[in-house]
Amino acid sequence: MSGNEKEDTTAAAEARQRQVKDTKSAHKPSGGRWVPGKNLPNQLTILRVFMIPLFVVFLMAVPGKAGDITAAVIFIAASLTDTADGYIARKYNYVTVFGKFMDPLADKLLVCSAMICLVDLGRIESWIVIIIIAREFIISGFRLIAVEKGKVIAANYWGKFKTASQMVMVILMVANLGGFFNTLGEIFKWIALALTVISLVSYLIQNKEVLKETEE
């Protein structure tokens, strides 16, 4: 190998090393701060789905306050993963199509599973749960229509308020602490029902062009 060839090889190797260093520097968080992986929001969403059977077992199979409190703690933990994955996805721009679909679906599975259990335990009226679950089916079908039109319908603020009120209601009813907390649970029951209807109407009005395109 001639001297010129050796110099070219050495220069190429140095260029590759600089490229690797630049790539690492680009991905290194400033100030040594921890940056979550891009898959973390989706992993938290999947974790929330796997927590649902555990919640149901403690609520339905473990008698007395021990089962109620443990189930409430599991539900709170699952709800916190919902807050965490949304915050991380927005802050670090990790929003994905999978997250837009799976995150609200995981919320629906969690809340609806809890409310069905509460109906069986006699803590909430079945007709209220039917309205809430019917709304979820309607919105899910609406989203499928939107997908066929190449659109993704993300959750709006009314939907987020609805989900938050339902989660507070479920926590209070699952914990079953009695007295003031049961009264508070009843209040949130009616708030959740109202927001369920409002959010449904809001989705349909904001995305009515999806249905118009379908009719055409």
PLY file of the C-alpha trace (Angstrom):
ply
format ascii 1.0
element vertex 216
property float x
property float y
property float z
element edge 215
property int vertex1
property int vertex2
end_header
0.00 0.00 0.00
1.44 3.37 -1.03
1.85 6.28 1.32
-1.03 8.16 -0.29
-3.35 5.16 0.10
-2.41 4.83 3.78
-3.14 8.52 4.32
-6.54 8.16 2.57
-7.39 5.12 4.72
-6.38 6.92 7.90
-8.37 10.01 6.92
-11.44 7.89 6.16
-11.16 6.13 9.54
-10.84 9.44 11.35
-13.86 10.79 9.48
-15.91 7.76 10.54
-14.85 8.24 14.17
-15.85 11.90 14.04
-19.21 10.94 12.53
-19.84 8.43 15.35
-18.91 11.04 17.97
-21.16 13.64 16.35
-24.04 11.15 16.29
-23.58 10.33 19.97
-23.38 14.01 20.84
-26.56 14.70 18.94
-28.44 12.10 20.97
-26.82 12.97 24.29
-29.15 15.04 26.49
-27.91 18.52 27.35
-26.67 19.01 30.86
-26.55 15.27 31.46
-30.32 15.08 31.90
-32.05 11.72 31.45
-34.11 11.43 28.29
-36.64 8.57 28.04
-36.51 6.14 25.15
-38.84 6.67 22.23
-40.78 3.49 23.03
-41.43 4.36 26.68
-44.89 5.96 26.15
-46.09 2.92 24.21
-44.57 0.58 26.80
-46.45 2.38 29.57
-49.66 2.04 27.57
-49.13 -1.70 27.17
-48.32 -1.98 30.88
-51.65 -0.33 31.67
-53.45 -3.01 29.64
-51.70 -5.80 31.55
-52.65 -4.21 34.88
-56.36 -4.58 34.12
-56.67 -8.33 34.92
-54.74 -7.80 38.16
-57.13 -5.02 39.14
-60.19 -7.18 38.39
-58.84 -10.12 40.43
-58.30 -8.03 43.55
-61.64 -6.22 43.24
-63.77 -9.29 42.57
-61.88 -12.18 44.18
-60.38 -10.65 47.34
-63.13 -9.95 49.90
-63.45 -6.93 52.19
-61.50 -3.72 52.43
-58.19 -5.37 51.54
-59.41 -6.21 48.05
-61.09 -2.82 47.55
-58.08 -0.77 48.65
-55.58 -2.88 46.72
-57.72 -2.68 43.58
-57.99 1.10 44.02
-54.20 1.38 44.34
-53.72 -0.68 41.16
-56.25 1.48 39.35
-54.50 4.67 40.49
-51.13 3.28 39.33
-52.63 2.40 35.95
-54.15 5.88 35.68
-50.77 7.45 36.42
-49.23 5.54 33.52
-51.82 7.25 31.33
-50.69 10.66 32.57
-47.02 9.73 32.25
-47.13 8.34 28.72
-49.08 11.35 27.45
-46.68 13.80 29.10
-43.57 12.05 27.77
-45.00 11.70 24.26
-45.84 15.41 24.07
-42.70 16.76 25.74
-40.23 14.71 23.67
-42.35 14.58 20.49
-42.73 10.80 20.71
-46.32 10.92 19.41
-47.00 7.87 17.22
-49.99 6.49 15.35
-49.85 3.45 17.65
-50.02 5.72 20.68
-52.92 7.75 19.30
-54.96 4.58 18.90
-53.72 2.39 21.74
-53.63 5.03 24.49
-57.37 5.84 24.39
-58.15 2.16 23.87
-56.20 1.23 27.02
-58.13 3.91 28.92
-61.43 2.48 27.68
-60.47 -1.07 28.64
-59.40 0.03 32.11
-62.41 2.21 32.91
-65.03 -0.03 31.28
-63.67 -3.15 33.01
-63.84 -1.34 36.33
-67.40 -0.10 35.78
-68.65 -3.54 34.74
-67.20 -4.92 37.97
-68.88 -2.10 39.92
-72.23 -2.99 38.36
-71.78 -6.57 39.53
-70.93 -5.28 43.02
-74.04 -3.05 43.03
-72.11 0.20 43.33
-73.28 1.85 40.11
-76.42 1.67 37.97
-76.17 -0.52 34.89
-77.91 2.02 32.61
-75.20 4.59 33.30
-72.50 2.10 32.40
-74.41 1.16 29.23
-74.45 4.82 28.12
-70.75 5.23 28.86
-69.74 2.03 27.06
-72.07 2.79 24.12
-70.31 6.11 23.70
-66.95 4.31 23.49
-68.27 1.94 20.80
-69.62 4.87 18.79
-66.35 6.80 18.94
-64.31 3.67 18.13
-66.47 3.06 15.05
-66.12 6.71 14.12
-62.34 6.41 14.30
-62.39 3.35 12.03
-64.33 5.33 9.43
-61.76 8.13 9.74
-58.90 5.66 9.21
-60.47 4.52 5.95
-60.38 8.17 4.88
-56.72 8.48 5.86
-57.37 10.47 9.03
-56.44 9.92 12.65
-58.78 11.37 15.28
-56.93 12.04 18.52
-58.59 12.67 21.87
-59.86 16.22 22.40
-60.16 18.12 25.67
-63.74 17.05 26.33
-62.63 13.45 25.93
-59.77 14.00 28.37
-62.10 15.63 30.93
-64.50 12.72 30.50
-61.75 10.19 31.10
-60.44 12.05 34.16
-63.90 12.31 35.76
-64.58 8.62 35.11
-61.28 7.64 36.69
-61.97 9.72 39.81
-65.44 8.20 40.03
-64.09 4.67 39.69
-61.37 5.21 42.30
-63.89 6.47 44.85
-66.36 3.66 44.14
-63.71 0.94 44.09
-62.10 2.09 47.34
-65.58 2.13 48.93
-64.43 4.16 51.93
-67.94 5.17 52.93
-69.36 8.45 54.20
-68.17 11.60 52.44
-66.13 9.65 49.88
-69.18 7.69 48.73
-71.11 10.95 48.37
-68.24 12.38 46.36
-68.28 9.27 44.20
-71.97 9.84 43.47
-71.27 13.44 42.45
-68.52 12.38 40.07
-70.82 9.71 38.66
-73.17 12.37 37.33
-70.30 14.58 36.19
-68.82 11.66 34.28
-72.16 10.85 32.68
-72.64 14.46 31.53
-69.11 14.69 30.12
-69.60 11.37 28.34
-72.54 12.80 26.38
-70.85 16.17 25.81
-67.63 14.60 24.53
-69.59 12.36 22.14
-71.42 15.32 20.64
-68.16 17.28 20.47
-66.36 14.52 18.54
-69.19 14.18 16.04
-69.46 17.94 15.42
-65.70 18.51 15.10
-65.25 15.61 12.69
-68.56 15.68 10.82
-66.72 15.88 7.49
-65.73 12.24 7.96
-69.37 11.19 7.84
-70.08 13.52 4.91
-67.29 11.94 2.89
-68.70 8.51 3.72
-72.15 9.50 2.49
-70.67 10.65 -0.81
0 1
1 2
2 3
3 4
4 5
5 6
6 7
7 8
8 9
9 10
10 11
11 12
12 13
13 14
14 15
15 16
16 17
17 18
18 19
19 20
20 21
21 22
22 23
23 24
24 25
25 26
26 27
27 28
28 29
29 30
30 31
31 32
32 33
33 34
34 35
35 36
36 37
37 38
38 39
39 40
40 41
41 42
42 43
43 44
44 45
45 46
46 47
47 48
48 49
49 50
50 51
51 52
52 53
53 54
54 55
55 56
56 57
57 58
58 59
59 60
60 61
61 62
62 63
63 64
64 65
65 66
66 67
67 68
68 69
69 70
70 71
71 72
72 73
73 74
74 75
75 76
76 77
77 78
78 79
79 80
80 81
81 82
82 83
83 84
84 85
85 86
86 87
87 88
88 89
89 90
90 91
91 92
92 93
93 94
94 95
95 96
96 97
97 98
98 99
99 100
100 101
101 102
102 103
103 104
104 105
105 106
106 107
107 108
108 109
109 110
110 111
111 112
112 113
113 114
114 115
115 116
116 117
117 118
118 119
119 120
120 121
121 122
122 123
123 124
124 125
125 126
126 127
127 128
128 129
129 130
130 131
131 132
132 133
133 134
134 135
135 136
136 137
137 138
138 139
139 140
140 141
141 142
142 143
143 144
144 145
145 146
146 147
147 148
148 149
149 150
150 151
151 152
152 153
153 154
154 155
155 156
156 157
157 158
158 159
159 160
160 161
161 162
162 163
163 164
164 165
165 166
166 167
167 168
168 169
169 170
170 171
171 172
172 173
173 174
174 175
175 176
176 177
177 178
178 179
179 180
180 181
181 182
182 183
183 184
184 185
185 186
186 187
187 188
188 189
189 190
190 191
191 192
192 193
193 194
194 195
195 196
196 197
197 198
198 199
199 200
200 201
201 202
202 203
203 204
204 205
205 206
206 207
207 208
208 209
209 210
210 211
211 212
212 213
213 214
214 215
